[in-house]
Amino acid sequence: MNMDIHRILELLPHRYPFLLVDRVLSIVPNERIVALKNVTINEPYFTGHFPHRPVMPGVLMLEALAQTAALLTFESQGTQIDDKSVYYFVGIDKARFKRPVEPGDQLILEASFQRVKSGIYKYDVLAKVGDEVAAQAELMCTMRSIA
């Protein structure tokens, strides 16, 4: 099963310039998701990061991976964010950045469900360009109600 931008917009509250997932290539509910982000020179952060050599910030790669993990969770549970809830990062472990991501790259985003405990979801995540690992980490996220 895949997911286009219209379904992604239904599930995630993020919008330009902070929506960092363009398409879901495959999803196995409660197990794994593979998505992609087309990295273009038009991204607003490239103006200052860095003017002489544009590189996607590592924290934005992690954010793209968290959005991918959220899509896995929402699609698996049949839920979606509403105006009364937010899906938060609660932890990032073992983050490693192995390769710069530049304009023109296609970032393949993978998240595998590890476990859920006390409302905290844990994922193994990996971002690649082609066969090269760009970033990897363990992410923890949770959904919280807001007033």
C-alpha positions as CSV (number, residue, x, y, z in Angstrom):
1,M,0.0,0.0,0.0
2,N,1.2,3.5,-0.7
3,M,0.0,7.0,0.2
4,D,-0.1,10.2,-1.8
5,I,0.3,13.8,-0.6
6,H,-3.5,14.2,-0.2
7,R,-3.7,11.4,2.3
8,I,-0.5,12.6,4.1
9,L,-2.2,16.1,4.5
10,E,-5.2,14.4,6.0
11,L,-3.1,12.6,8.6
12,L,-0.4,15.1,9.5
13,P,-1.0,18.6,10.8
14,H,2.3,19.9,9.3
15,R,2.2,22.3,6.3
16,Y,4.7,24.1,4.1
17,P,7.5,24.7,4.9
18,F,7.5,22.1,7.6
19,L,5.8,19.2,5.9
20,L,8.8,17.0,5.1
21,V,7.2,13.8,3.6
22,D,6.1,13.9,-0.1
23,R,4.9,10.4,-0.6
24,V,4.6,7.0,1.1
25,L,6.1,4.2,-1.0
26,S,5.0,1.3,1.1
27,I,3.4,0.7,4.5
28,V,2.9,-2.5,6.5
29,P,0.6,-1.4,9.4
30,N,2.1,-1.9,12.9
31,E,5.5,-2.8,11.3
32,R,7.2,-0.6,8.8
33,I,6.9,2.3,6.4
34,V,9.0,3.7,3.6
35,A,8.5,7.3,2.4
36,L,10.3,9.9,0.4
37,K,11.2,13.5,0.5
38,N,12.3,15.2,-2.6
39,V,15.0,17.7,-1.6
40,T,15.0,20.8,-3.8
41,I,17.0,24.0,-3.8
42,N,13.7,25.9,-3.1
43,E,13.7,24.6,0.5
44,P,13.8,27.8,2.7
45,Y,16.6,26.5,5.0
46,F,19.1,26.3,2.1
47,T,19.4,30.1,2.1
48,G,21.4,30.1,5.3
49,H,22.5,26.4,5.6
50,F,24.9,27.0,3.9
51,P,25.0,29.7,1.3
52,H,28.3,28.4,-0.2
53,R,27.2,24.7,0.0
54,P,23.6,23.9,0.7
55,V,23.1,21.0,3.1
56,M,19.9,19.7,4.6
57,P,20.1,20.2,8.4
58,G,20.4,16.9,10.4
59,V,17.6,18.0,12.7
60,L,15.2,18.3,9.7
61,M,16.2,14.8,8.6
62,L,15.2,13.6,12.0
63,E,11.9,15.6,11.8
64,A,11.2,14.0,8.4
65,L,11.7,10.6,10.0
66,A,9.4,11.5,12.9
67,Q,6.7,12.6,10.5
68,T,7.2,9.3,8.7
69,A,6.9,7.4,12.0
70,A,3.7,9.4,12.8
71,L,2.2,8.3,9.5
72,L,2.9,4.7,10.4
73,T,1.2,5.1,13.8
74,F,-1.8,7.0,12.5
75,E,-2.4,4.6,9.5
76,S,-1.9,1.6,11.8
77,Q,-4.4,2.8,14.4
78,G,-6.8,4.4,12.1
79,T,-6.4,7.7,13.9
80,Q,-5.6,11.2,12.9
81,I,-4.5,14.3,14.6
82,D,-7.2,16.8,15.5
83,D,-7.1,20.4,16.8
84,K,-7.1,19.0,20.4
85,S,-4.0,16.8,20.1
86,V,-0.3,17.0,19.1
87,Y,2.2,14.2,18.3
88,Y,5.4,15.1,20.1
89,F,9.0,13.9,20.1
90,V,10.0,12.6,23.5
91,G,13.4,11.2,22.8
92,I,16.1,10.7,20.2
93,D,18.7,8.0,20.8
94,K,21.7,6.8,18.8
95,A,21.4,9.6,16.2
96,R,24.1,9.4,13.6
97,F,24.6,11.4,10.4
98,K,26.6,9.6,7.8
99,R,26.2,11.6,4.6
100,P,25.2,15.2,3.7
101,V,21.9,15.6,1.9
102,E,21.9,18.2,-0.8
103,P,19.5,19.8,-3.3
104,G,18.5,17.2,-6.0
105,D,18.7,14.3,-3.6
106,Q,15.8,12.0,-2.9
107,L,15.7,11.1,0.7
108,I,14.2,7.7,1.4
109,L,12.7,7.6,4.9
110,E,12.2,4.3,6.7
111,A,10.6,3.7,10.1
112,S,10.2,0.4,11.8
113,F,7.9,0.0,14.8
114,Q,9.9,-1.2,17.8
115,R,7.3,-1.0,20.7
116,V,4.8,1.0,22.6
117,K,4.9,1.4,26.4
118,S,2.8,3.8,28.5
119,G,1.8,5.7,25.4
120,I,5.4,6.2,24.2
121,Y,6.0,4.8,20.7
122,K,9.6,3.8,19.8
123,Y,10.9,3.4,16.3
124,D,14.1,2.5,14.5
125,V,14.5,5.0,11.7
126,L,16.8,5.3,8.7
127,A,17.2,8.0,6.0
128,K,19.0,7.1,2.8
129,V,20.0,8.6,-0.5
130,G,20.2,5.8,-2.9
131,D,21.9,3.0,-1.1
132,E,23.9,5.3,1.2
133,V,22.8,5.9,4.8
134,A,22.3,9.6,5.5
135,A,21.0,9.4,9.0
136,Q,19.8,6.8,11.5
137,A,18.4,6.9,15.0
138,E,15.9,5.6,17.5
139,L,12.9,7.9,18.0
140,M,10.4,8.1,20.7
141,C,7.1,9.9,20.2
142,T,3.8,10.3,22.0
143,M,0.4,11.8,21.4
144,R,-0.9,14.4,23.9
145,S,-4.1,16.3,24.3
146,I,-3.8,20.1,24.4
147,A,-6.2,22.6,25.9
